Amino acid sequence: MADHGHSASDIPQMDYREHERTYQGFIHFSEVGTAACLAIVAALAVGGTKHAWGIAIIGTLLTLVATGIGIASKSIGWRAPAVPLVLMLLALLLVSAPH
């Protein structure tokens, strides 16, 4: 094998604290993003099946705002976009399609 001139003392130590912080950030973003995607899918379902595109647009805008809040606040997290998700699921159940 070729010797690249590296020794064990050349390799920097792993920064476990930074690694853990990055991992927690990834998990946080994944949770909030999943809830936001579900809320947008529910809004599209309201618009597509109930032909209530106004409600779907409002739900999408609420989801965008709630996602920003959820990403900014680790204590709220995925619960922020879960609120528009629940509202869109209720709209899906309660809004009657035009005949």
C-alpha positions as CSV (number, residue, x, y, z in Angstrom):
1,M,0.0,0.0,0.0
2,A,1.1,3.5,-0.6
3,D,2.2,5.5,2.5
4,H,0.4,8.8,2.6
5,G,2.5,10.1,5.5
6,H,-0.3,10.1,8.1
7,S,0.1,9.0,11.6
8,A,-2.3,8.5,14.4
9,S,-1.3,11.9,15.9
10,D,-2.3,13.7,12.7
11,I,-6.0,12.6,12.9
12,P,-8.1,15.1,14.9
13,Q,-10.2,13.9,17.7
14,M,-14.0,13.5,17.1
15,D,-16.0,16.4,18.5
16,Y,-18.8,14.3,20.1
17,R,-20.7,17.4,21.4
18,E,-20.9,18.9,18.0
19,H,-21.9,15.5,16.5
20,E,-24.7,15.1,19.0
21,R,-25.9,18.7,18.3
22,T,-26.0,18.1,14.6
23,Y,-27.9,14.8,15.0
24,Q,-30.5,16.4,17.3
25,G,-30.9,19.2,14.7
26,F,-31.5,16.7,12.0
27,I,-34.0,14.8,14.1
28,H,-35.9,18.0,14.9
29,F,-36.0,19.1,11.3
30,S,-37.2,15.7,10.2
31,E,-40.0,15.6,12.7
32,V,-41.2,19.1,11.8
33,G,-40.8,18.5,8.1
34,T,-42.8,15.2,8.2
35,A,-45.7,17.0,10.0
36,A,-45.6,19.8,7.5
37,C,-45.7,17.5,4.5
38,L,-48.7,15.6,6.0
39,A,-50.5,18.9,6.6
40,I,-49.9,20.0,3.0
41,V,-51.1,16.7,1.7
42,A,-54.2,17.0,3.8
43,A,-54.7,20.6,2.3
44,L,-54.4,19.2,-1.2
45,A,-56.9,16.5,-0.3
46,V,-59.4,19.2,0.8
47,G,-58.9,21.1,-2.4
48,G,-59.0,18.1,-4.7
49,T,-61.8,16.1,-3.2
50,K,-64.0,18.8,-1.7
51,H,-63.2,21.5,-4.3
52,A,-62.6,23.9,-1.4
53,W,-59.4,25.5,-2.8
54,G,-59.8,28.6,-0.6
55,I,-59.6,26.5,2.5
56,A,-56.7,24.5,1.0
57,I,-54.7,27.7,0.4
58,I,-55.4,29.0,3.9
59,G,-54.3,25.6,5.3
60,T,-51.1,25.7,3.2
61,L,-50.3,29.2,4.4
62,L,-51.0,28.2,8.0
63,T,-48.7,25.2,7.5
64,L,-45.9,27.4,6.2
65,V,-46.1,29.7,9.2
66,A,-46.4,26.8,11.7
67,T,-43.4,25.1,10.1
68,G,-41.3,28.2,10.6
69,I,-42.4,28.4,14.2
70,G,-41.7,24.7,14.7
71,I,-38.2,24.9,13.3
72,A,-37.4,28.0,15.3
73,S,-38.6,26.6,18.6
74,K,-37.3,23.2,19.7
75,S,-39.8,23.1,22.5
76,I,-42.8,23.3,20.2
77,G,-41.3,21.3,17.4
78,W,-43.6,19.1,15.3
79,R,-46.7,20.2,17.3
80,A,-46.8,23.5,15.4
81,P,-47.4,22.0,11.9
82,A,-49.7,19.4,13.6
83,V,-52.3,22.1,14.2
84,P,-52.9,22.9,10.5
85,L,-52.8,19.1,9.9
86,V,-55.7,18.6,12.3
87,L,-57.6,21.5,10.9
88,M,-57.2,20.2,7.4
89,L,-58.3,16.7,8.4
90,L,-61.4,18.3,10.1
91,A,-62.1,20.3,7.0
92,L,-61.8,17.1,5.0
93,L,-64.4,15.5,7.1
94,L,-66.8,18.5,7.6
95,V,-66.7,20.4,4.3
96,S,-69.3,19.1,1.9
97,A,-68.4,18.8,-1.8
98,P,-70.6,21.0,-4.1
99,H,-73.2,19.0,-6.1
